[in-house]
Amino acid sequence: MTSQAPHAATLGADIRALRKARGLTLTEVAGQLEKSVGWLSQVERDLSDPSISDLRLLAKCLGVPMSMLFAHSDAPVREHGYIVRAGSRRPMGSGEEGLIEELLSPDLTDDFEMVHSTFQPHSKMQQPADRPTQEVGYMISGQLDLVIDGNGFTVGPGDSFRIKHQPYQWANPYDDAAVAVWVIAPPVY
């Protein structure tokens, strides 16, 4: 069996193919995710979009990098690996948690990745993260509340921050969306 995702037209088809290639049942995967079989079935049939947290858990359960579960752009071949057009960014997750992320890097072959993150008004990270990464963020617009290694901060346009393999959590309790660009090393998506 291969560890590479088969070419499929949709996220749901990719997830179903990966699950079957690993000999896993809907019940087994849903149990590992602490989700219902119905939810997973809807995701596999593209009737429901998983959140970023759901994608992270699915990737771990299926033993693949998270980036394998992202949409791919139809950029001209000569631009692959060099250019990412504004309308062709690879989206990550459903935005259900209030976070919409797009990959700014042309691919995930570098020692880092760049991500464009939009935090919807009145949204909050569901679970704190603690990844073996170094991350630097730059705020483009709006405000964001961060807790990094137990320390609380509010950042706004022009501010930057670093998270160096420390637990962190974000919240946007404000009325406007917050937009940031993150550089993450090594790539986690």
WOSULMO-V501636 format. One record per pair of residues at least 24 apart in sequence whose C-alpha atoms are under 6 Angstrom apart, sorted by the first residue. I is the first residue (numbers start at 0). GAP is how many residues later the second one is. D is the distance in whole Angstrom. If there is no record, write none. Layout:
BEGIN
i: [I/I]
gap: [GAP/GAP]
d: [D/D]
END
This chain:
BEGIN
i: [11/11/11/11/12/15/48/49/50/50/50/51/65/66/80/81/97/110/111/111/111/111/112/112/112/113/113/114/114/115/116/116/117/117/118/118/119/120/120/120/120/120/121/121/121/122/122/123/124/127/127/128/128/129/129/130/131/132/132/132/133/133/133/133/133/134/134/134/134/135/135/135/135/136/136/136/137/137/138/139/139/140/140/141/141/142/143/144/144/145]
gap: [31/32/33/34/31/28/45/44/42/43/45/41/123/122/25/24/25/75/72/73/74/75/70/71/74/68/69/66/67/65/62/63/60/61/58/59/57/51/53/54/55/56/50/51/52/48/49/47/45/40/41/38/39/36/37/34/33/32/52/53/29/30/31/50/51/27/28/48/49/25/26/46/47/24/44/45/42/43/41/39/40/37/38/35/36/35/28/25/26/24]
d: [6/4/5/5/6/6/5/6/5/5/5/4/5/5/5/6/5/5/5/4/5/5/6/5/5/6/5/6/5/5/6/5/6/5/6/5/5/6/6/5/5/5/5/4/6/6/5/4/6/6/5/5/5/6/4/6/5/5/5/6/6/4/6/6/5/6/5/6/4/6/4/6/5/5/6/4/5/5/4/5/5/5/5/6/4/5/5/6/5/5]
END
